[in-house]
């Protein structure tokens, strides 16, 4: 992997730009339309980012094992404190017990759109990185839960993809 900014710092910088743009979109188009535009743009960016990471894998070959290694980028410097429940070639299940992404957005006054800027990336990133990796998540700290429940699975050819939450 090439040297990168820590993901938390990257998201904070992005939020400094996205926040004022979102506020202008709300004033111009209303909250629902502004949120829909932001959601679509961030999801597309996450897919593109996933594709870029996949291209950096040796031979462009992705796997759950490689995906698990990538998570070090998101947890760097304690950005996410996680409890790993299961990690193998088909499953990566963990709970986030502290999310500095959520804390940062709230401190910036952007807690109400933090899920659009960060959480929505999680499942869609997989679509770009490896479409056989799917996320099921029932709870997020960003939405007020005490923990985030990340349940990644590597789909066989017979399983239908799970829609990201």
C-alpha distance (Angstrom), angle and dihedral (degrees) to the residues before:
residue distance angle dihedral
X1 . . .
X2 3.76 . .
X3 3.81 119.5 .
X4 3.78 110.3 -82.7
X5 3.76 140.2 -178.2
X6 3.79 112.2 -98.8
X7 3.82 105.6 -90.6
X8 3.82 92.9 -124.4
X9 3.81 91.2 55.7
X10 3.81 90.1 45.7
X11 3.82 91.0 52.6
X12 3.82 91.6 47.6
X13 3.81 91.1 52.5
X14 3.79 91.2 46.8
X15 3.82 90.7 49.5
X16 3.80 91.0 54.6
X17 3.81 87.7 61.1
X18 3.80 99.6 33.6
X19 3.83 95.2 49.3
X20 3.82 96.5 64.1
X21 3.81 92.1 40.1
X22 3.80 90.2 51.8
X23 3.82 90.4 49.3
X24 3.81 90.1 53.3
X25 3.80 91.4 47.7
X26 3.83 89.9 51.3
X27 3.81 90.3 51.6
X28 3.80 92.0 47.7
X29 3.83 103.4 36.7
X30 3.81 107.2 13.1
X31 3.80 130.9 -105.3
X32 3.81 98.7 -75.9
X33 3.81 94.8 50.7
X34 3.81 92.8 42.9
X35 3.80 91.2 50.8
X36 3.82 91.6 47.4
X37 3.82 91.8 51.9
X38 3.81 92.4 46.9
X39 3.81 91.4 46.4
X40 3.82 92.9 51.3
X41 3.81 93.5 45.7
X42 3.81 94.5 48.9
X43 3.81 92.8 46.2
X44 3.82 90.9 51.8
X45 3.80 90.4 48.0
X46 3.82 90.7 50.0
X47 3.80 91.7 52.6
X48 3.80 90.5 49.6
X49 3.82 90.4 48.1
X50 3.80 90.1 50.6
X51 3.80 90.2 51.4
X52 3.80 90.4 50.6
X53 3.81 91.1 52.0
X54 3.82 90.7 48.0
X55 3.81 90.6 53.6
X56 3.83 88.8 55.1
X57 3.81 93.1 56.9
X58 3.82 114.4 101.7
X59 3.79 105.6 -84.0
X60 3.81 88.5 -4.9
X61 3.82 87.9 -82.4
X62 3.79 114.6 146.2
X63 3.79 129.9 -165.8
X64 3.77 140.3 165.3
X65 3.82 88.6 -100.1
X66 3.81 91.0 56.4
X67 3.80 90.5 44.3
X68 3.81 91.1 53.5
X69 3.82 89.9 52.8
X70 3.82 89.4 53.6
X71 3.80 90.2 61.8
X72 3.79 88.7 75.9
X73 3.81 85.9 75.4
X74 3.82 92.0 58.5
X75 3.81 95.0 43.1
X76 3.83 95.6 44.2
X77 3.81 113.8 137.2
X78 3.81 91.7 4.2
X79 3.81 94.3 -61.9
X80 3.79 86.1 145.3
X81 3.77 123.9 21.6
X82 3.77 107.2 -154.0
X83 3.78 140.4 -176.6
X84 3.80 109.3 -149.0
X85 3.79 111.1 -142.8
X86 3.82 99.4 176.1
X87 3.79 134.4 -4.6
X88 3.79 124.0 177.3
X89 3.80 140.7 119.5
X90 3.82 92.9 -66.7
X91 3.78 105.6 28.4
X92 3.79 139.5 43.7
X93 3.79 110.5 178.1
X94 3.76 123.2 170.0
X95 3.77 142.8 144.7
X96 3.77 123.7 -131.5
X97 3.80 108.9 -137.2
X98 3.80 96.3 179.0
X99 3.80 127.5 24.0
X100 3.79 117.9 -167.7
X101 3.81 88.1 -176.3
X102 3.82 89.4 65.5
X103 3.80 90.7 42.7
X104 3.81 91.5 51.4
X105 3.80 94.7 49.4
X106 3.79 91.3 48.8
X107 3.82 91.0 49.7
X108 3.81 88.9 50.7
X109 3.82 91.0 51.2
X110 3.81 90.6 -111.6
X111 3.80 100.2 106.9
X112 3.80 91.0 118.8
X113 3.83 91.6 62.8
X114 3.80 99.5 31.0
X115 3.79 90.9 103.4
X116 3.81 89.1 56.8
X117 3.79 93.1 49.5
X118 3.80 98.5 42.4
X119 3.81 120.1 4.0
X120 3.79 94.3 51.0
X121 3.79 89.2 59.2
X122 3.79 94.8 63.3
X123 3.80 100.3 75.4
X124 3.78 96.9 30.1
X125 3.82 92.2 51.5
X126 3.82 85.7 64.9
X127 3.80 91.5 56.1
X128 3.78 88.9 62.4
X129 3.80 98.2 36.2
X130 3.81 98.6 45.0
X131 3.81 120.8 -21.1
X132 3.81 89.4 -151.5
X133 3.81 90.2 68.5
X134 3.79 111.6 84.0
X135 3.79 132.0 -177.6
X136 3.76 127.3 -144.2
X137 3.78 114.5 -174.7
X138 3.78 126.4 170.9
X139 3.83 101.3 178.7
X140 3.80 139.7 28.6
X141 3.77 133.8 -171.4
X142 3.81 87.1 -136.7
X143 3.83 88.5 63.9
X144 3.82 92.0 47.8
X145 3.81 102.2 -92.4
X146 3.81 118.2 135.8
X147 3.83 90.0 -120.2
X148 3.79 142.5 9.1
X149 3.78 116.7 -116.2
X150 3.80 110.6 -146.2
X151 3.80 114.9 -173.7
X152 3.79 112.2 174.9
X153 3.78 120.8 -179.6
X154 3.77 134.2 -177.3
X155 3.78 106.2 -129.1
X156 3.76 123.2 -138.5
X157 3.79 118.2 -138.5
X158 3.81 88.3 -97.5
X159 3.81 98.0 55.3
X160 3.81 119.9 86.2
X161 3.83 114.5 -127.6
X162 3.80 116.8 -99.6
X163 3.78 115.0 -126.1
X164 3.85 111.4 -116.1
X165 3.80 116.6 -109.6
